Amino acid sequence: MNKNLMAFSIIFLGLCIVVGSWFISQSLRFKKDDVVKIQQEQNRYEYIKTSDDYDMIFDKQTGGYWGNLQGKWEKHTPLISNHSN
């Protein structure tokens, strides 16, 4: 019975190592995709100070921007759109 328990323990340990390695490889693969998406979202907006009275936040993805004149923020849409209807 002692030999059977040792054989079962070795097989169980081998399966745990294989399954654990598979989980780690899957998590590393998905992390690369998530990092690219996060970096694209982080670089989407740009703050531009045009003068002492006017600030802008430009959206690189849509081309729109928010303008701040004397503490009042207003959204402006782009004149030319990259999206076709």
C-alpha positions in Angstrom: 0.0 0.0 0.0 2.9 2.3 0.6 4.1 1.9 -3.0 0.7 2.8 -4.3 0.6 5.9 -2.2 4.0 7.0 -3.5 3.0 6.4 -7.1 -0.2 8.3 -6.7 1.7 11.2 -5.0 4.2 11.4 -7.9 1.4 11.4 -10.5 -0.5 14.0 -8.6 2.6 16.2 -8.3 3.2 15.9 -12.0 -0.4 16.9 -12.9 -0.2 19.9 -10.5 3.0 21.1 -12.2 1.5 20.7 -15.7 -1.7 22.5 -14.8 0.1 25.3 -12.9 2.4 25.9 -15.8 -0.5 26.1 -18.2 -2.3 28.7 -16.0 0.8 30.8 -15.8 1.3 30.7 -19.6 -2.3 31.7 -20.2 -2.1 34.6 -17.8 1.1 35.9 -19.3 -0.4 35.8 -22.8 -3.5 37.8 -21.9 -1.4 40.4 -20.0 0.4 41.5 -23.1 -2.9 42.3 -24.9 -4.2 44.2 -21.8 -1.0 46.3 -21.6 -1.3 47.4 -25.2 -5.0 48.4 -24.7 -4.1 50.3 -21.6 -1.2 52.2 -23.2 -3.5 53.2 -26.2 -6.1 54.5 -23.8 -3.5 56.4 -21.7 -2.2 58.2 -24.8 -5.6 59.0 -26.1 -5.9 62.5 -24.6 -3.5 65.5 -24.7 -3.6 68.6 -22.6 -2.8 71.8 -24.6 -2.5 75.3 -23.1 -3.0 77.7 -26.0 -2.9 80.9 -23.9 -3.3 82.2 -20.4 -7.1 82.2 -20.8 -7.7 79.1 -22.9 -6.9 75.4 -22.2 -7.8 72.4 -24.4 -8.0 68.6 -23.9 -7.6 67.0 -27.3 -9.0 63.5 -28.0 -6.6 61.9 -30.5 -9.1 59.0 -31.2 -12.1 61.1 -32.3 -10.5 64.5 -33.1 -12.8 66.3 -30.7 -11.7 68.5 -27.9 -12.8 70.2 -24.7 -12.1 73.9 -24.4 -11.9 75.8 -21.2 -12.5 79.5 -21.4 -12.6 81.4 -18.0 -13.5 78.2 -16.0 -16.2 77.0 -18.3 -15.5 73.7 -20.2 -17.3 73.2 -23.5 -17.1 70.1 -25.8 -16.3 70.7 -29.5 -16.7 68.1 -32.2 -14.3 67.8 -35.1 -15.2 69.5 -38.4 -14.0 66.5 -40.4 -14.8 63.0 -39.2 -12.8 59.8 -40.0 -15.9 57.7 -39.6 -18.2 57.1 -42.6 -21.9 56.7 -42.1 
